[in-house]
Amino acid sequence: MGSLVHVKEATVITPPDQTPSTVLSLSALDSQLFLRFTIEYLLVYSPVSDPVSLSDRLKSALSRALVPYFPFSGRVRERPAGGGSLEVNCRGQGALFLEAVTDHLTCLDFQRAPRHVTSWRKLLSLNVVDVLAGAPPLVVQLTWLRDGAAALAVGVNHCVSDGIGSAEFLTLFAELSRDSLSQTELKRKHLWDRHLLNPSPVRDSLNHPEFNRVPDLCGFVNRFNAERLVPTSVVFERQRLTQLKKLVESSSKHTSFEVLAAHVWRSWARSLNLPSSQTIKLLFSINVRDRVKPSLPSGFYGNAFVVGCAQTTVKDLTEKGLSHAAMLVKQAKERVGDDHVRSVVEAVSKARACPDSVGVLILSQWSRLGLERLDFGFGKPVHVGSVCCDRYCLLLPVPEQSDAVKVMVAVPSSAVDSYENLLTCPDA
């Protein structure tokens, strides 16, 4: 659909007030090699009655949001000293706002997975390949759909903010657009404070399986690069999540996340028909704001997560069942305390450690970010997701179903039927 989205206008949005002209250092966690990409949110809203007013309101709100979040209007670059560390050059250069139209998509098209990984790519037309090449760290695109609905896509440079931090920015952006700042937002601080995650002496060198390389016994990486990936979308309502948890036989209680992540991982691995001796990993983000000592202050919007790693062989993941997989996820979470976080910071700052890609499923939980509540003055979204459905698995909120979770991931075409069957039939 590349030519079916037409960008009508591109506007550089700058803060309305003078903001600090400075250079801000990013932390070792911010500077990680595997975070040098753009988080791409996609929110779809029901048909809107006054599109001109809405566009102007969004631009004004975005400008005002860039005052407390002024680094979003700077530019990310490598520090002159080198070593892989990054910084933000803040000179009020501005964020980018695009307005576009399409006669191809309607609101209903987002009720199912896209046909192709990049079907919705042009809903965020500025595709930043290199986040250090001078592009704005924040890009917003408002696209009017054929039925009068609106798609709002937001791209945030991951080096500047994590999911929680960028969701807090979007909350402020939405409230300013409605001219209705909540008491929570009025009290919220917006803190840079990246020095709080600077490297510090660690007592022991801990093992980090997420960074360890494992043998590729089946051409895993080549397969995902060469084979067509097919987007999938499956919703787990509260009843299905409860049934899934009942399948886990364990003396310790498991969260819905642990059980659902384990089930998705098993379904994915089994569908790929990998060798039984292949080592596989589930990597997922763990928020460390309250796991470090002292806790990070409220309003810290930098990257404050480490990668949790559940690891086993295909044989054990398949034969030992859902309970075993859920326990591996739980144990991966429990390993993360202050010492673990400090050890990760040391590893990524000195050795530039980076997660392996062999046998890996990466899972990210967007269902707890509050994206489904983002009201910019024209109601809450009817769809929440990512601009592109790729090999990275997303757990997404389902509008109007507070306890439901949507699982979206693209899998190789040869495995898609098996994956969907295994995912929707936990007893299989």
TIFIKE-537012 format. One record per residue (C-alpha): x, y, z; residue in one letter. Coordinates in steps of 0.02 Angstrom, whole numbers. Example, Ala and Ser with C-alpha at 12.3 -4.5 7.8 and 13.67 -1.06 7.14 Angstrom:
// TIFIKE-537012
<doke <615 -225 390> A>
<doke <684 -53 357> S>
This chain:
// TIFIKE-537012
<doke <0 0 0> M>
<doke <153 111 -15> G>
<doke <76 233 -140> S>
<doke <-96 228 -60> L>
<doke <-51 342 85> V>
<doke <-23 522 32> H>
<doke <68 641 150> V>
<doke <-16 811 132> K>
<doke <91 909 252> E>
<doke <251 892 354> A>
<doke <281 1015 496> T>
<doke <427 1033 614> V>
<doke <355 1060 788> I>
<doke <461 1155 913> T>
<doke <428 1199 1096> P>
<doke <331 1364 1117> P>
<doke <444 1418 1260> D>
<doke <633 1427 1269> Q>
<doke <705 1261 1327> T>
<doke <881 1221 1388> P>
<doke <1015 1226 1254> S>
<doke <1126 1085 1314> T>
<doke <1199 914 1281> V>
<doke <1129 773 1387> L>
<doke <1218 607 1412> S>
<doke <1122 447 1385> L>
<doke <1151 301 1503> S>
<doke <1237 136 1464> A>
<doke <1065 54 1454> L>
<doke <1004 190 1334> D>
<doke <1159 168 1225> S>
<doke <1142 -20 1198> Q>
<doke <1165 -75 1018> L>
<doke <1001 -172 1012> F>
<doke <900 -18 1063> L>
<doke <952 87 915> R>
<doke <784 84 831> F>
<doke <615 171 839> T>
<doke <468 115 947> I>
<doke <320 133 831> E>
<doke <149 147 912> Y>
<doke <-11 141 810> L>
<doke <-177 202 880> L>
<doke <-336 196 776> V>
<doke <-489 302 819> Y>
<doke <-671 297 760> S>
<doke <-727 425 628> P>
<doke <-697 606 681> V>
<doke <-818 749 647> S>
<doke <-699 899 639> D>
<doke <-532 846 561> P>
<doke <-460 1022 538> V>
<doke <-485 1068 719> S>
<doke <-410 903 775> L>
<doke <-252 923 672> S>
<doke <-221 1098 741> D>
<doke <-255 1040 918> R>
<doke <-131 896 903> L>
<doke <6 1010 838> K>
<doke <-21 1134 978> S>
<doke <-23 998 1111> A>
<doke <134 917 1040> L>
<doke <224 1083 1046> S>
<doke <176 1110 1229> R>
<doke <225 931 1276> A>
<doke <400 965 1208> L>
<doke <432 1091 1347> V>
<doke <451 965 1489> P>
<doke <509 832 1366> Y>
<doke <629 947 1273> F>
<doke <755 807 1233> P>
<doke <624 736 1114> F>
<doke <655 890 1005> S>
<doke <844 867 1008> G>
<doke <951 748 906> R>
<doke <1037 587 963> V>
<doke <1219 562 919> R>
<doke <1375 469 976> E>
<doke <1480 555 1105> R>
<doke <1637 633 1031> P>
<doke <1743 530 1151> A>
<doke <1681 371 1066> G>
<doke <1664 206 1157> G>
<doke <1487 178 1096> G>
<doke <1404 298 1219> S>
<doke <1268 415 1157> L>
<doke <1205 589 1198> E>
<doke <1064 706 1147> V>
<doke <1109 874 1072> N>
<doke <967 986 1132> C>
<doke <949 1144 1029> R>
<doke <760 1145 1007> G>
<doke <776 1071 832> Q>
<doke <599 1001 843> G>
<doke <494 845 819> A>
<doke <408 803 655> L>
<doke <219 804 628> F>
<doke <148 728 468> L>
<doke <-31 734 407> E>
<doke <-86 608 277> A>
<doke <-238 530 193> V>
<doke <-276 358 123> T>
<doke <-423 292 22> D>
<doke <-370 114 57> H>
<doke <-395 80 243> L>
<doke <-546 93 358> T>
<doke <-568 67 544> C>
<doke <-625 -112 515> L>
<doke <-460 -162 434> D>
<doke <-375 -158 603> F>
<doke <-486 -290 680> Q>
<doke <-373 -424 607> R>
<doke <-187 -444 576> A>
<doke <-115 -355 423> P>
<doke <-85 -464 270> R>
<doke <100 -422 266> H>
<doke <230 -369 394> V>
<doke <240 -194 316> T>
<doke <57 -172 262> S>
<doke <38 -23 378> W>
<doke <215 44 356> R>
<doke <162 208 273> K>
<doke <54 255 422> L>
<doke <221 315 490> L>
<doke <300 372 327> S>
<doke <467 426 398> L>
<doke <551 257 422> N>
<doke <709 298 521> V>
<doke <837 164 479> V>
<doke <982 246 572> D>
<doke <928 335 732> V>
<doke <1099 419 745> L>
<doke <1093 500 572> A>
<doke <1009 662 625> G>
<doke <825 613 619> A>
<doke <708 686 751> P>
<doke <687 565 897> P>
<doke <499 595 892> L>
<doke <387 580 739> V>
<doke <197 591 742> V>
<doke <86 553 592> Q>
<doke <-101 582 584> L>
<doke <-180 486 440> T>
<doke <-361 507 388> W>
<doke <-437 341 335> L>
<doke <-568 314 199> R>
<doke <-714 308 322> D>
<doke <-663 466 416> G>
<doke <-574 370 553> A>
<doke <-402 427 612> A>
<doke <-240 330 631> A>
<doke <-113 410 746> L>
<doke <62 337 732> A>
<doke <201 390 849> V>
<doke <384 347 826> G>
<doke <500 368 976> V>
<doke <688 340 970> N>
<doke <713 195 1092> H>
<doke <881 265 1147> C>
<doke <791 413 1227> V>
<doke <648 322 1314> S>
<doke <578 151 1353> D>
<doke <397 95 1338> G>
<doke <345 159 1509> I>
<doke <430 327 1482> G>
<doke <360 353 1308> S>
<doke <185 303 1368> A>
<doke <198 437 1503> E>
<doke <244 563 1367> F>
<doke <93 508 1264> L>
<doke <-19 530 1417> T>
<doke <37 710 1435> L>
<doke <19 738 1246> F>
<doke <-160 671 1251> A>
<doke <-210 773 1404> E>
<doke <-140 933 1328> L>
<doke <-237 896 1169> S>
<doke <-397 887 1273> R>
<doke <-346 1041 1376> D>
<doke <-382 932 1527> S>
<doke <-228 898 1633> L>
<doke <-267 772 1770> S>
<doke <-206 793 1948> Q>
<doke <-86 648 1917> T>
<doke <-10 737 1768> E>
<doke <-2 905 1856> L>
<doke <101 825 1995> K>
<doke <210 716 1882> R>
<doke <392 761 1863> K>
<doke <481 726 1699> H>
<doke <655 673 1748> L>
<doke <811 646 1644> W>
<doke <930 587 1783> D>
<doke <1019 458 1673> R>
<doke <1168 461 1791> H>
<doke <1067 352 1910> L>
<doke <1103 205 1795> L>
<doke <1287 240 1769> N>
<doke <1408 93 1793> P>
<doke <1455 63 1974> S>
<doke <1568 -66 2057> P>
<doke <1487 -238 2060> V>
<doke <1524 -367 2193> R>
<doke <1517 -519 2081> D>
<doke <1516 -551 1895> S>
<doke <1346 -630 1865> L>
<doke <1296 -746 1725> N>
<doke <1189 -667 1590> H>
<doke <1117 -802 1475> P>
<doke <1033 -669 1368> E>
<doke <1205 -616 1306> F>
<doke <1279 -791 1284> N>
<doke <1295 -861 1109> R>
<doke <1221 -1033 1071> V>
<doke <1252 -1148 921> P>
<doke <1134 -1128 773> D>
<doke <1090 -1309 733> L>
<doke <956 -1274 603> C>
<doke <997 -1115 506> G>
<doke <880 -1020 623> F>
<doke <940 -845 579> V>
<doke <943 -879 392> N>
<doke <766 -949 398> R>
<doke <695 -791 477> F>
<doke <789 -683 353> N>
<doke <742 -784 199> A>
<doke <566 -850 230> E>
<doke <413 -739 215> R>
<doke <345 -692 385> L>
<doke <157 -694 409> V>
<doke <76 -580 540> P>
<doke <-40 -663 666> T>
<doke <-161 -592 794> S>
<doke <-247 -692 931> V>
<doke <-350 -620 1075> V>
<doke <-352 -702 1246> F>
<doke <-504 -645 1345> E>
<doke <-511 -661 1534> R>
<doke <-595 -832 1526> Q>
<doke <-461 -902 1410> R>
<doke <-322 -833 1520> L>
<doke <-404 -913 1673> T>
<doke <-416 -1080 1582> Q>
<doke <-234 -1066 1531> L>
<doke <-180 -1036 1711> K>
<doke <-275 -1192 1765> K>
<doke <-166 -1296 1650> L>
<doke <-12 -1249 1751> V>
<doke <22 -1377 1886> E>
<doke <131 -1290 2013> S>
<doke <142 -1259 2199> S>
<doke <190 -1078 2167> S>
<doke <68 -952 2096> K>
<doke <99 -885 1922> H>
<doke <46 -719 1849> T>
<doke <-55 -708 1689> S>
<doke <100 -639 1603> F>
<doke <208 -788 1653> E>
<doke <79 -914 1592> V>
<doke <34 -824 1430> L>
<doke <217 -789 1387> A>
<doke <259 -972 1418> A>
<doke <113 -1030 1310> H>
<doke <159 -914 1166> V>
<doke <342 -970 1177> W>
<doke <297 -1156 1175> R>
<doke <174 -1133 1031> S>
<doke <302 -1035 931> W>
<doke <444 -1159 961> A>
<doke <339 -1313 925> R>
<doke <271 -1240 763> S>
<doke <445 -1207 694> L>
<doke <492 -1393 699> N>
<doke <666 -1359 767> L>
<doke <793 -1495 813> P>
<doke <759 -1563 987> S>
<doke <934 -1516 1046> S>
<doke <923 -1335 988> Q>
<doke <940 -1212 1132> T>
<doke <801 -1083 1128> I>
<doke <769 -926 1229> K>
<doke <624 -814 1273> L>
<doke <685 -636 1299> L>
<doke <570 -508 1379> F>
<doke <589 -338 1459> S>
<doke <586 -320 1649> I>
<doke <552 -148 1723> N>
<doke <687 -111 1853> V>
<doke <622 55 1921> R>
<doke <579 -28 2087> D>
<doke <710 -168 2077> R>
<doke <863 -57 2096> V>
<doke <916 18 2263> K>
<doke <867 152 2289> P>
<doke <717 146 2173> S>
<doke <717 262 2024> L>
<doke <613 420 2052> P>
<doke <439 434 1981> S>
<doke <443 520 1811> G>
<doke <608 442 1754> F>
<doke <578 411 1569> Y>
<doke <742 335 1513> G>
<doke <773 152 1477> N>
<doke <745 69 1645> A>
<doke <730 -113 1597> F>
<doke <841 -264 1576> V>
<doke <810 -417 1470> V>
<doke <742 -568 1562> G>
<doke <795 -735 1486> C>
<doke <708 -903 1498> A>
<doke <816 -1035 1416> Q>
<doke <798 -1221 1381> T>
<doke <805 -1347 1238> T>
<doke <666 -1381 1114> V>
<doke <650 -1556 1186> K>
<doke <622 -1497 1365> D>
<doke <508 -1354 1315> L>
<doke <401 -1475 1215> T>
<doke <399 -1626 1331> E>
<doke <395 -1545 1503> K>
<doke <238 -1446 1467> G>
<doke <169 -1275 1506> L>
<doke <206 -1284 1693> S>
<doke <393 -1303 1659> H>
<doke <393 -1158 1536> A>
<doke <298 -1046 1656> A>
<doke <422 -1087 1794> M>
<doke <568 -1038 1680> L>
<doke <486 -869 1647> V>
<doke <453 -844 1832> K>
<doke <633 -887 1878> Q>
<doke <699 -767 1746> A>
<doke <600 -627 1828> K>
<doke <655 -675 2003> E>
<doke <840 -665 1956> R>
<doke <827 -478 1927> V>
<doke <875 -376 2080> G>
<doke <991 -229 2110> D>
<doke <1151 -331 2090> D>
<doke <1087 -407 1927> H>
<doke <1043 -237 1855> V>
<doke <1212 -162 1903> R>
<doke <1298 -312 1824> S>
<doke <1201 -286 1662> V>
<doke <1249 -102 1660> V>
<doke <1431 -153 1680> E>
<doke <1418 -283 1541> A>
<doke <1338 -168 1413> V>
<doke <1450 -20 1453> S>
<doke <1619 -109 1453> K>
<doke <1596 -262 1343> A>
<doke <1452 -189 1240> R>
<doke <1359 -351 1271> A>
<doke <1209 -380 1159> C>
<doke <1074 -515 1158> P>
<doke <1097 -664 1044> D>
<doke <975 -694 901> S>
<doke <991 -883 879> V>
<doke <837 -978 939> G>
<doke <765 -819 1013> V>
<doke <587 -756 1030> L>
<doke <580 -577 1093> I>
<doke <421 -529 1184> L>
<doke <368 -355 1239> S>
<doke <219 -316 1352> Q>
<doke <124 -162 1294> W>
<doke <-36 -215 1379> S>
<doke <9 -125 1541> R>
<doke <63 43 1468> L>
<doke <-110 123 1467> G>
<doke <-109 149 1278> L>
<doke <-292 97 1266> E>
<doke <-340 248 1373> R>
<doke <-257 380 1264> L>
<doke <-394 505 1220> D>
<doke <-336 655 1117> F>
<doke <-509 733 1118> G>
<doke <-597 613 1001> F>
<doke <-623 461 1112> G>
<doke <-518 312 1157> K>
<doke <-435 205 1023> P>
<doke <-523 57 945> V>
<doke <-356 -23 901> H>
<doke <-187 -18 986> V>
<doke <-31 -96 912> G>
<doke <129 -71 817> S>
<doke <148 4 644> V>
<doke <230 -157 583> C>
<doke <192 -333 643> C>
<doke <363 -416 644> D>
<doke <452 -565 721> R>
<doke <452 -477 890> Y>
<doke <300 -532 988> C>
<doke <189 -398 1067> L>
<doke <62 -421 1206> L>
<doke <-64 -284 1172> L>
<doke <-215 -211 1262> P>
<doke <-387 -241 1188> V>
<doke <-497 -85 1193> P>
<doke <-658 -107 1292> E>
<doke <-592 -272 1365> Q>
<doke <-485 -225 1514> S>
<doke <-435 -403 1557> D>
<doke <-401 -463 1380> A>
<doke <-232 -473 1292> V>
<doke <-197 -478 1105> K>
<doke <-44 -576 1049> V>
<doke <32 -513 886> M>
<doke <187 -586 804> V>
<doke <243 -631 628> A>
<doke <301 -811 602> V>
<doke <376 -902 451> P>
<doke <243 -947 323> S>
<doke <284 -1133 339> S>
<doke <241 -1128 524> A>
<doke <95 -1007 533> V>
<doke <-48 -1135 527> D>
<doke <33 -1244 659> S>
<doke <72 -1094 770> Y>
<doke <-107 -1027 767> E>
<doke <-177 -1200 802> N>
<doke <-61 -1228 950> L>
<doke <-92 -1055 1018> L>
<doke <-281 -1068 1011> T>
<doke <-286 -1249 1073> C>
<doke <-179 -1256 1231> P>
<doke <-219 -1440 1259> D>
<doke <-146 -1488 1089> A>
